[in-house]
């Protein structure tokens, strides 16, 4: 999965006593707020989207493939509007790819 995310520490406040917690975070996929995610798929690339992914830009080469896992379908919304996913196109905005 490639996605913007929210990061949360396991503890609310990190002091010198909890210094080991500084690198322990949980990332939860969410729409981009101030952390844009740009994905560029070059010629021959294949991305199998296994979970909901939030991006701000997606560049799909004419010879690249974006797909859902076998037996599932993939939907793309751009700024909350269902959009066909077409090789050779660049998408920008609030992008959500959802395998179902």
JOTACOR-V694004 format. One record per backbone hydrogen bond with DSSP energy under -1.0 kcal/mol. CO is the residue of the C=O (numbers start at 1). NH is the residue of the N-H. Records with the same first field share a line. If there is no record, write none. Layout:
CO: NH  NH
This chain:
4: 30
6: 28
8: 26
18: 21
19: 22
21: 24
24: 10
26: 8
28: 6
37: 56  57
39: 59
41: 61
42: 45
45: 65
47: 67
53: 97
54: 4
55: 95
56: 93
57: 39
58: 91
59: 41
60: 88
61: 64
65: 47
67: 49
69: 72
73: 100
75: 98
76: 83
77: 96
78: 81
81: 78
86: 89
89: 60
91: 58
93: 95
94: 79
95: 55
96: 77
97: 53
98: 75
